[in-house]
Amino acid sequence: MPVATPTGGEGEVISGVLPAGRYAAVTHVGHPSELFEATKALLDWAAGQGLTWDMSPGEPGDRWTSRLEIYLSDPREEPDMGKWVTQLAFRLAD
């Protein structure tokens, strides 16, 4: 999520504000192509817990009001995409 001003220091660190609210999140270790399966597993788990999502069903395309994919691995430090760490966070309905 690009923002207007990067912070100082090593690497490409950016600053920003995350939307407020409750989230359900999962951390996935593996190739980014596996994120669909990780998302499905999180959705299945949440359904079993009776959780509902903050969504806008009438919008075309991505209906999530707030979905974050946070890539925690730096390809310069971990070239093996099968070991990349990604956090998926989906906003829950109020």
C-alpha positions in Angstrom: 0.0 0.0 0.0 2.0 3.0 -1.1 1.8 6.2 0.9 3.1 9.7 0.3 6.3 9.7 2.4 8.6 6.8 3.0 10.3 6.6 6.3 14.1 6.7 6.7 16.3 3.8 7.4 17.3 0.6 5.6 15.2 -1.0 2.9 12.0 0.2 1.5 10.0 1.0 4.6 6.8 2.9 4.2 4.4 4.5 6.7 0.7 4.4 6.7 -2.5 4.1 8.7 -4.5 0.9 8.8 -8.3 1.0 8.9 -9.7 0.6 12.4 -11.8 -2.4 13.3 -11.6 -6.1 14.1 -9.7 -8.4 11.8 -9.2 -12.1 11.4 -5.7 -12.9 10.1 -3.6 -15.9 9.1 0.2 -16.1 8.4 1.1 -18.2 5.4 4.6 -19.6 4.7 5.0 -20.6 1.1 4.7 -19.5 -2.5 2.4 -16.6 -3.1 0.5 -18.7 -5.6 -0.8 -20.7 -2.6 -2.5 -17.6 -1.1 -5.9 -18.5 -2.6 -5.8 -21.8 -0.7 -4.7 -20.0 2.5 -7.6 -17.5 2.1 -10.1 -20.3 1.6 -8.8 -22.1 4.8 -9.3 -18.9 6.8 -12.8 -18.3 5.4 -13.8 -21.9 6.2 -12.4 -21.5 9.8 -14.2 -18.2 10.2 -17.5 -19.7 9.0 -17.2 -22.4 11.6 -16.7 -19.7 14.3 -19.8 -17.8 13.1 -17.8 -14.8 12.1 -19.0 -12.5 9.3 -17.0 -10.2 7.1 -17.1 -6.5 6.3 -18.0 -6.7 2.6 -19.8 -4.6 0.0 -21.7 -7.2 -2.1 -22.8 -4.8 -4.9 -19.3 -3.7 -5.9 -17.7 -5.4 -8.9 -14.4 -7.2 -8.5 -13.0 -7.4 -5.0 -15.9 -7.1 -2.5 -13.8 -6.9 0.7 -14.2 -3.6 2.4 -10.7 -4.2 3.8 -8.4 -7.0 2.9 -4.7 -6.7 3.6 -1.9 -8.9 2.1 1.2 -8.1 4.1 4.4 -9.5 2.5 6.8 -10.0 5.4 9.7 -11.6 3.3 12.3 -9.6 1.5 13.1 -11.3 -1.9 16.6 -9.9 -1.5 17.1 -11.9 1.7 15.0 -14.9 0.8 15.1 -15.7 -2.9 13.2 -19.0 -2.4 9.5 -18.0 -3.0 8.5 -21.3 -1.3 9.7 -19.9 2.0 8.1 -16.4 1.8 6.0 -15.3 4.7 2.7 -13.4 4.0 0.0 -12.3 6.4 -3.5 -12.1 5.2 -6.0 -10.0 7.2 -9.7 -9.5 6.5 -11.9 -7.0 8.4 -14.8 -8.5 10.4 -18.2 -6.9 10.4 -19.0 -4.8 13.4 
